[in-house]
Amino acid sequence: MITLRFEDGTIRLDGVEESDSAVESLPGVAWDERGLVARAPAHRYADLRAALEREGAAFEDRVLADEELSLSHAYDLRSYQREAVEAWRANGDRGVVELPTGAGKTVLAVDAIARLGVPTLVVVPTIDLLEQWRRELETEFGVPIGQFGGGEQVQEAITVSTYDSAYLRAEDVGGDFGLVVFDEVHHLGGEGYRDAARLLAAPARLGLTATFERPDGAHEVVADLVGPKVYEADVDDLAGEHLADYEVRRIEVKLGPEEREAYEEAQGTFVDYLKRSNLSLRSGSDYRKLVMRSGTDPKAREALLAKQRARRIMMNADAKVETLGRLLDRHRDDRVIVFTAHTDLVYRLSERYLLPAITSETGAEERREILERFREGTYSRVVTANVLDEGVDVPDANVAVVLAGSGSEREFTQRLGRVLRPKADGGNALLYEVISEETAEERVADRRR
């Protein structure tokens, strides 16, 4: 008789000898010479159990506690949310759901948790999301919700954790949860976070994201750890009925004479080096090669610094600041979020137009206060550098102004999603992209679109 147990982030198979065929035939199983026992990574638990059942092997399963939760919620799911949950269930309670920001991914997760009725761990990337999820789950289920992270280490049948805390606690608690929900699941592709999934035995796994695919291809790792993408709907699928109709307007501005001269000089230094070194920068790996070279090659370092100067000039152009003033005046009765790429521009705009500012330097309490005042209408606009792209519960707005950003499709999707929640008056959402013409920023904007 084989007995399965959870132990230190693995599934331990008692009753199996080193010479048994099970060591080679069962998924993920290997012989542990130190412990003199057969083991498999915890995340292979569901596959391992299924293989034993297919082979008709006699086994006793002591991995998960036999605990059932009686849960219900008051949500009335939209049609696409129901379809997403059904697709996930049809795939054996495993997989990733991709929906735009503002489409209610939390709602379908709450429904999935209630349907399964098993101890659940919800893993999120930020403290803001941890607090948001905990409030939501407490409100809907009316039961104590545990928390790993933010200064607390309290476990309950339903627990919310940051990715960092999940990684640190998984070896100990990986056998306590039958379902794990990964919010912003694309983060799981990062090297440091993968073990948060590998060390958990939970057979049921749900990933939530607005942008599943990663440029580095690590979404394939996520699919192995959580399951494939089982349902997706993009902004255009939901706009009009479930999300606000939207429009994207591109505004091109000219660099000033001094800015143009400085930009051309810096960009020329960078381009000349690429030509001499036969680098194309067509991929992230090419850029990493340049960064590595800059550590030993003074010319490479000079080129890299020149590229950074050119980027800062085109992204923080004076004409963008003036254009923002006109847009704020045009939308004085709207709720506006302004996005930049650099913190110093945030403070410049905050001082120039008296805008509440949120950056990575803003304390948690101050950020909550600004967002609450934005939510209640005391503030009608806010300016930020990247911080509100994801992982923060941002109040409804209907106008976004992107003064600068990267070529990331994920970043663009997240920023657009900040203004897509349905409006009480049925109004449309509007996103402005302000681009410095005849610069590399034109290619950056095209790439993210």
VENSULJO-V110572 format. One record per residue. RES is the residue in one small letter. PSI is psi in whole degrees, -180 to 180 (999 if undefined). OMEGA is omega as a letter, one per 20 degrees, with the letter a starting at -180 (none if undefined). NEAR is the number of other C-alpha atoms within 12 Angstrom. Layout:
RES,PSI,OMEGA,NEAR / RES,PSI,OMEGA,NEAR
This chain:
m,127,r,15 / i,135,r,28 / t,126,r,24 / l,131,r,34 / r,150,r,33 / f,134,r,35 / e,114,r,31 / d,49,r,24 / g,13,r,34 / t,166,r,37 / i,117,r,44 / r,132,a,37 / l,95,r,41 / d,147,a,30 / g,6,r,23 / v,129,r,28 / e,162,a,23 / e,-33,a,21 / s,-8,a,15 / d,145,r,19 / s,-23,a,15 / a,-29,a,28 / v,-33,a,26 / e,-29,a,19 / s,-26,a,18 / l,142,a,31 / p,124,r,25 / g,-3,a,27 / v,136,r,34 / a,160,a,30 / w,127,r,27 / d,106,a,21 / e,-33,a,11 / r,-44,a,9 / g,-8,a,15 / l,51,a,17 / v,154,r,29 / a,138,a,36 / r,158,r,40 / a,151,r,38 / p,143,a,38 / a,-37,a,43 / h,-10,r,44 / r,8,a,36 / y,-49,a,42 / a,-44,r,35 / d,-40,a,29 / l,-46,r,38 / r,-43,r,34 / a,-39,r,19 / a,-42,r,21 / l,-40,r,26 / e,-40,r,17 / r,-38,a,13 / e,-5,a,14 / g,25,a,12 / a,144,r,20 / a,123,r,17 / f,155,r,24 / e,129,a,19 / d,112,r,27 / r,25,a,22 / v,-52,a,36 / l,146,r,31 / a,143,a,21 / d,80,a,16 / e,126,r,17 / e,137,r,20 / l,136,r,23 / s,104,a,18 / l,147,r,26 / s,163,r,22 / h,168,a,25 / a,6,a,17 / y,143,r,22 / d,100,a,15 / l,142,r,24 / r,164,a,20 / s,-43,a,17 / y,-30,r,29 / q,-41,r,33 / r,-42,r,25 / e,-38,a,22 / a,-45,r,38 / v,-42,a,40 / e,-39,r,25 / a,-39,r,27 / w,-43,r,35 / r,-39,r,28 / a,-22,r,15 / n,25,r,23 / g,30,a,24 / d,40,r,34 / r,143,r,39 / g,175,a,40 / v,137,r,48 / v,126,r,50 / e,114,r,40 / l,151,a,41 / p,156,r,42 / t,133,a,43 / g,-1,a,36 / a,-1,r,39 / g,47,r,36 / k,-33,r,37 / t,-38,a,41 / v,-47,a,30 / l,-30,r,39 / a,-41,r,43 / v,-41,r,41 / d,-42,r,34 / a,-42,r,41 / i,-44,a,39 / a,-40,a,27 / r,-43,a,26 / l,-37,r,30 / g,40,r,25 / v,158,r,30 / p,135,a,38 / t,139,r,46 / l,125,r,50 / v,124,a,52 / v,128,a,48 / v,158,a,44 / p,-21,a,38 / t,160,r,29 / i,-37,r,30 / d,-47,r,29 / l,-36,r,32 / l,-46,r,38 / e,-38,r,33 / q,-47,r,28 / w,-43,a,39 / r,-44,r,35 / r,-44,a,23 / e,-45,a,27 / l,-39,r,37 / e,-41,a,24 / t,-46,a,19 / e,-41,a,24 / f,-19,r,26 / g,31,r,17 / v,160,r,21 / p,138,r,20 / i,126,r,32 / g,169,a,30 / q,127,r,37 / f,109,a,35 / g,166,a,31 / g,29,r,24 / g,2,r,13 / e,146,r,18 / q,70,a,20 / v,121,a,20 / q,133,r,27 / e,177,r,25 / a,-34,r,33 / i,122,a,41 / t,141,r,42 / v,137,a,47 / s,150,r,45 / t,162,r,43 / y,-41,a,41 / d,-47,a,28 / s,-35,r,36 / a,-42,r,40 / y,-43,a,30 / l,-31,a,26 / r,-13,a,31 / a,-39,a,37 / e,-30,a,27 / d,-39,a,23 / v,6,a,40 / g,-16,r,41 / g,9,a,39 / d,-8,a,36 / f,133,r,41 / g,-19,r,38 / l,137,r,46 / v,131,r,52 / v,122,r,51 / f,105,r,47 / d,146,a,46 / e,55,a,42 / v,-18,r,49 / h,-22,r,40 / h,-24,a,37 / l,-16,r,41 / g,-16,r,32 / g,141,a,25 / e,-42,a,19 / g,-20,a,17 / y,-12,a,30 / r,-35,a,32 / d,-20,r,32 / a,-29,r,45 / a,-37,a,53 / r,-32,a,38 / l,-2,r,36 / l,138,a,48 / a,-16,a,48 / a,117,r,44 / p,-30,r,41 / a,128,a,42 / r,130,a,48 / l,123,r,51 / g,138,r,50 / l,135,r,50 / t,159,r,45 / a,-18,a,42 / t,99,a,34 / f,-48,a,41 / e,139,r,29 / r,143,r,25 / p,-28,a,20 / d,3,r,18 / g,3,a,15 / a,-8,r,22 / h,-21,r,31 / e,-35,r,25 / v,-42,r,27 / v,-42,r,40 / a,-36,r,30 / d,-36,a,24 / l,-29,a,43 / v,-34,a,45 / g,164,a,38 / p,170,r,30 / k,120,a,35 / v,-16,a,31 / y,141,r,34 / e,148,r,32 / a,136,a,30 / d,-179,a,27 / v,-45,a,33 / d,-28,r,22 / d,-34,a,17 / l,-15,a,28 / a,138,r,30 / g,-46,a,20 / e,-51,a,22 / h,-25,r,28 / l,164,r,36 / a,143,r,35 / d,149,a,27 / y,163,r,30 / e,139,r,24 / v,123,r,26 / r,132,a,20 / r,126,r,23 / i,123,r,25 / e,135,a,24 / v,157,a,28 / k,141,r,28 / l,145,r,29 / g,163,a,21 / p,-47,r,14 / e,-40,r,15 / e,-42,a,26 / r,-45,a,27 / e,-46,a,17 / a,-39,r,24 / y,-49,a,35 / e,-39,r,27 / e,-48,a,20 / a,-46,a,29 / q,-36,r,32 / g,-41,r,24 / t,-42,a,26 / f,-49,a,32 / v,-40,r,27 / d,-41,r,23 / y,-41,r,29 / l,-42,r,26 / k,-43,a,15 / r,-30,a,14 / s,1,a,19 / n,36,r,14 / l,137,a,24 / s,-22,a,20 / l,39,r,20 / r,-11,a,14 / s,167,r,14 / g,-31,r,18 / s,-35,r,15 / d,-41,r,17 / y,-38,r,20 / r,-35,r,18 / k,-42,r,24 / l,-43,r,32 / v,-42,r,24 / m,-41,r,16 / r,-35,a,21 / s,-18,r,19 / g,-24,a,16 / t,-18,a,13 / d,111,a,17 / p,-35,r,16 / k,-39,r,23 / a,-40,r,30 / r,-42,r,22 / e,-42,r,27 / a,-41,a,33 / l,-43,r,33 / l,-36,r,22 / a,-40,r,27 / k,-42,a,32 / q,-38,r,23 / r,-44,r,26 / a,-41,a,32 / r,-43,a,33 / r,-39,r,32 / i,-49,a,38 / m,-30,a,44 / m,-24,a,43 / n,28,a,41 / a,146,r,39 / d,-35,a,29 / a,-28,r,27 / k,-40,r,36 / v,-44,r,35 / e,-40,r,23 / t,-40,r,30 / l,-40,r,40 / g,-43,r,23 / r,-37,r,16 / l,-40,r,32 / l,-37,r,30 / d,-40,r,16 / r,-33,a,14 / h,42,a,24 / r,-23,r,17 / d,6,a,16 / d,171,r,27 / r,117,a,37 / v,134,r,40 / i,127,r,47 / v,126,a,52 / f,135,r,45 / t,179,r,45 / a,-19,a,32 / h,140,a,33 / t,-38,a,26 / d,-32,r,22 / l,-35,r,33 / v,-48,a,37 / y,-34,r,28 / r,-45,r,26 / l,-38,r,35 / s,-43,r,27 / e,-40,a,15 / r,-43,a,19 / y,11,r,25 / l,50,a,18 / l,134,r,28 / p,134,a,33 / a,139,r,40 / i,120,r,40 / t,-178,r,30 / s,-17,r,20 / e,-9,a,19 / t,127,r,23 / g,156,a,15 / a,-42,a,20 / e,-43,r,14 / e,-40,r,17 / r,-44,r,27 / r,-40,a,25 / e,-42,r,21 / i,-46,a,30 / l,-35,r,34 / e,-41,r,21 / r,-32,r,21 / f,-39,a,29 / r,-41,a,21 / e,-8,r,17 / g,-2,r,19 / t,-42,r,16 / y,140,r,27 / s,-2,r,31 / r,156,a,42 / v,149,r,43 / v,142,a,48 / t,159,r,42 / a,96,r,36 / n,-28,a,34 / v,-33,a,34 / l,10,a,39 / d,-44,r,38 / e,166,r,35 / g,9,r,31 / v,138,r,31 / d,100,a,33 / v,130,r,40 / p,163,a,32 / d,138,r,36 / a,164,r,41 / n,-5,r,41 / v,130,r,42 / a,139,r,47 / v,114,r,46 / v,101,r,46 / l,-27,r,47 / a,149,r,45 / g,-180,r,41 / s,-177,r,34 / g,12,a,23 / s,125,r,26 / e,-35,r,24 / r,-47,a,31 / e,-44,a,34 / f,-43,r,40 / t,-42,r,35 / q,-41,a,37 / r,-41,r,48 / l,-39,a,47 / g,-22,a,45 / r,-15,a,43 / v,13,a,44 / l,-7,r,43 / r,141,a,35 / p,139,a,29 / k,143,a,26 / a,-33,a,13 / d,7,r,10 / g,10,a,18 / g,166,a,23 / n,162,r,26 / a,152,a,37 / l,131,r,32 / l,126,r,36 / y,133,r,35 / e,120,r,40 / v,116,a,38 / i,137,r,40 / s,116,a,39 / e,157,a,27 / e,41,r,18 / t,173,r,30 / a,-16,a,30 / e,-26,r,34 / e,-42,r,27 / r,-37,r,18 / v,-46,a,26 / a,-40,r,32 / d,-39,a,18 / r,-42,a,18 / r,-19,a,23 / r,999,none,20
